[in-house]
Amino acid sequence: MGVSTPALADSVRITGDGVDILDRRVYPFAREWVHCATLEDVAVAIERMVTQSSGPLFATTAGMTLAAREIAGYGPEAAEERLRAAGRRLIATRPTNNHIRDAVHAILAATVDGPLAGAPGEELAPAVAKAAAGHDAAYRAGARALGRHAAALLPDGARVLTHCWGDAYLVGAVQAAQESGKRLEFVCTETRPYLQGARLTAATLVEMGYRPTVITDGMVPSALADGLADVALTASDRVTMDGHVVNKVGTLAVALAAQAFGAPFYVLSHAPDPLSPGIADVEIEHRDGEEVLHVLGARSAAEGTRGYYPAFDATPPHLVTRIVTERGAFEPARVSDHFAAGPAPGGLGAP
């Protein structure tokens, strides 16, 4: 089985007149690109789930590049304020995932909070673009390193249960397993209400040469009990310094089922978040309950019903076997050791 790069690995593109984002709400049934001519267009696309998982990170770096273009003719004070305002707008789009925040902070640190403090817009524009591209490259390098550590935990022949769409993390782990000659099988939860597991994870695994099995979210305990899967592997939107895992709602149920049936539960994360000592420091995004009442644009619940949609849940450390970062695999209670484990390949794992 050859190592391949799937289509979703290149889902945000900067163009001469804006940013194009592959619409993950309709993928793989259609490959439609949403064109964003302004920073506000990018922010709205993130909020409306045009892009998900690590997609918002790349949309953020592209959005900051677009914002920098817009301030090219501004003086120093106005250019800086507009750039900071762009960052605040992007951070507000999806508050639970710290990737957006970290990308904005990295770009500001390389420009207005660093060597280009007080610079006019014409100097900021190329510097922001360079910092954004560097952050993207570091993220991808970190995902590859993380993938190698994750693949080392998966035995040859492992039947891997996934939840939601692990994006660059999952792709990195699968590619590393392929490079080492390991044979894997996959079981993907469909992941309500946007069906990311059924549409994105399963489609990507098919691209990479697998024939994954799709199950509904409520089938996880049965799948483990029946031996359909023997390892659980998920990504994460944030990991706290004390080992709590915040990820797509339903992850907690996967962890509980894995513990009940003796399956290891591995979590992928670039690094724990130094700004989140514990779970109380994480804002859990709640989305409009109407989204739960629809599937792929069609209403699935009776009129007169209400929906409830916490987009993420928190899995406590005692349910997690290992948290895999760019720097290795750590017991949840010791995940903060990540910061003492040497340089991060991608450079994103520094406090």
N, C-alpha and C positions, 0 to 999 in steps of 0.2 A: 504494500500500500504506500503510494508516494505521499510526500509531504506537500500540502497545498495551502494556498491562502484564500479564504472565502471572500465573497463579495462584500459582506458586512464589515470587513476589516478596512474598507475604504468608503465610508458612508458620509463624510463631510468634505466638501471641496471648496476652496477659495477660488473665485473667478474674477475676471476683470471688473465686473459690475456688482459683486456681492458674494454671497455664500450659498451653495447648493447643498441641501441635506436630503439624503435618501429617506423616504417616508417609511418608517418601520411599522406604521399602523396598517399598511396594506401589503408589505413584503411577506412572503415571496410570490403572492398571487399577481402582483404588479410591481414593476420597478419604476416608481415615480419619484421625481426629485422636487422638493419644495425650494423655490428660489427666495432668498432673503436679501432684500436690497439695503436694509438698514439694520442697525444693532437691535432695534425694537422688534423687527421681524424675527431675528434669531431668538430673542428671549421668548417671544410668543410661541415659536416652534418648539422650544424646549418644554414650555408649560403645557402645550397641547399634545405632548407625547409623540411628536414627529420623530424624535430620536430618544433613545433610552439607554440605560446601562452606562457604558463608557462613552456613548455617543455625545451626551451633553458636555463632556470634557472637551472633545474636539470641536463641538459647536461653540463652546466658550472661547477657546483660543482663536478660532476663526472670527467670532464676534468681536473680540478685542482688537483683532487686526483690522476688521471693518471699521470699528469705532475710531481707530488711529487714523485711518484714511480720511474720515470725516472731519478730523481736527487739524489736518495738515496746514491749513491757513491761519490757525489761531495763534495768539500770543501765549507766552508761558503759563500765566495764571489760568486763563480760560481753557487752554489745552489740558492742563493737569486736572482741573475740575471736571471737564467733560469725560476724561478717561476714567477717573474715579467713579463718576456717576454711572458709566457703562458697566464697570465692575460690580457696583452695588446692584444694578438691575439684574445682571446675570446671576449673581449669588442668590437673589430672592426667588429665582424661578423654581428651584428644587432644593429646599433647605436641608434635607436629610443627608444627601450625598455630599461629602466634603471635597470631592474632586473638582467641582466648579470653584469653590472657594479657594482651594489650593492653587488652581491654575491662575485665577485672577491675582492672588497675592504674589505668585512667582513672577508674573509679568510686571506688576507694579514695582516689585523689588529690584528688577533689572532695569527699570526706567525711572519713573518719577520718585520712587523711594530709594533710589540708588544713584548711579553715575549721571543720570540725566535730570536730576532735580533742577527745576527752573529752566528747562529747555523749551524752546518753542515747538509748535506742532509739527513743523517740517522736519525737525530732528527726531521727534518722538515716533513718528509714523514708521520709519524703517526699523527702529530699535524695537518697537512693540512687535512687529512682524517677526523679527529675528528671535525674540524671547518666546513668542508663541510657538514657533516652529521647534525651538529647542525643548520646550516643555512637552510637546507632542512626541518628539523623538525619545525623550527620557521615559515617558510613560510606556511607549512600545518596548523599549529595552528592558524596563522593569518587568513588564508582563512576560517577556520571554524568559527572564531569569526566574521569575515566580513559577512559570510553567515547568521549568526543569526540576525545581524542588518538588512540585506537586506530582509530576510524573514518577519521581523516585518513590513516592508513597504507594503508587498503584501497582499491585502485582500483575504479572502477565496473565491475561485472561480475565481480569477484573470486570465485573458487571456494575457499571457506574450509574447511579441515580443522580440526575441534575434537577435543579429547581430554578425557574425563570431563565434568564439569558445571561450567561457569564461573560460574554463578549471576549475582549482581548485576553482575559485570564484563562477562560476555557480553551480558546484557540491555542494559547501558548502551551497549556498542559497537554492538549491532544497532539500538537506538533512534536513536542518533546517525547511523548510516548511513541509516536511513529518513528522518530529518529533512532530511538533505542530498540526498535523492533518489537515492542509490546503489542499484544492483541487485546483490544478492549471492546466491550459492548456497552450500549447506552440506553438508559430509560429516562425519558424526559417528561416531567409534569407539564400539563398544558399551560398552566399559570393564568388563572382568571384575574381581572376581566379582559386583559389585552391579548392573552394567549401567546405571550412571548416564547414560552417553552415549545409550544406546538409549531409556531411559525418561524421563529428565529433560531432557537437552539437546534431543533430537529432539522431544519433546512440547511443550516451550516454544517451539521454533522454529515448529512447526505452529501454535500459538496466535498467533504473531506474523505469520503469513501465508506461511510458507515450506513447501517440500516437501523436507525434508532427505533425504539418502541415508545409510543406516546401514551401516557395515562392521564386520567383526570387527577386533580389535586387531591381529592379524597381517597384515591387508591393507593397512596404511598404505604400505609401499614400493610395492606394486602400484598403489594408487590414485594416488600421485604420478607413478609411471612412466607410467601410462595417461592422465595429464592430467585425472583426475577432480577433482583439487584443485591449486591453484597457490600457496596461502598456508596456513601453519599458525598457529593462534591458540589459545593455552591460557591458563588462569588459573594461579595459583601459590598454594601454601600458605605459602611463605616464600621470600624472596629475600635472600641474604646481601649484605653490604656489598661483597664482591669479585665479585658478579655470578653466583653459583651459584643455580640455580633448583630449588627443591624443590616437587614437585607429585605428583599421583597417579601411582603406578607405571605405567610405560608411556610417560610423557612423554619420557624419555630416548630411547626407540626412535623416537618421532615426530621428535625433533630430529635424530637421526642420519640418518633417511630424508630429512628436509627438506634437510639439507646435501648428501646424495648426489645429489639431483635438482634442486638449485639453487632450492629454494623458500624464501622468507624465513620465519623462525620468530620470531613475536612472542609475548611473555609479558606478561600483565596482573598488576599488583600495586599496591596502594595506595602502598606505599613499601618500600624495602629495610629490613631489620630492624637497627636500630643495635646490638642485643645479639648479633648474629651476624656477627662480622667475616669468618668463612669457614665452609666446609661442616663443619669439625670441631666447630663450635659448635651444630650442629643435631642434635637427637635424632630419628632416623628411627623412626617407630612401626612395630613388627612386630605384626601381628594373628594371631589363632589360625589356623593353617593349615587347620583344618577348613572355614573359610569359603570357601576356594578349591575345595573338593570339592563345593560346592553351588551351584545357580543357582535363584534365586527360591524358595528353600525346599526344593527337591528335590535329592537327591544326584545328582551328574553324573559321579562317578568310582567306579571299582570298589572294592569292599571290600578292605581290606588295603593301600590306597595312603595316602600321606601328603601333606599340603599344606604349602606354604611361602608366606608372605604378608607381604613388606615392603609396607606400604600406600603408601609414597612412594618416589620415587627422586630423584637429584640430577643435573641437567643442567649441565655445565660451561659457563663463559661463552663459550668459543670456538664453541659450537654455537648460540648465541642471537643473533638479528639485532638486536632492540631489546627493552628492558624498558620497558613503558609504565606510568607511574604517574600519580597525580593531577596532577602538575606537568609532564608531558611524556613524550617518548620518548627513552630514553637508551641509548647503547652499554653493554653489560654491564660493561665495565671501568671505566666512568664513572658507574655507577648511583648512587654516593654523592653525585654532583652534585645529585641530587634535593633534598637538604637545603639547597642554596644557590640553588634556582630560584624563590624567592619563596614567598608564602603558599599553603598547600594549600587548595583550595576546601572540602574536607571537614574540615580541621583534624586529620586523623589522621596526616599525613605529617611531623610534627615529631619530631626525635630525642628 
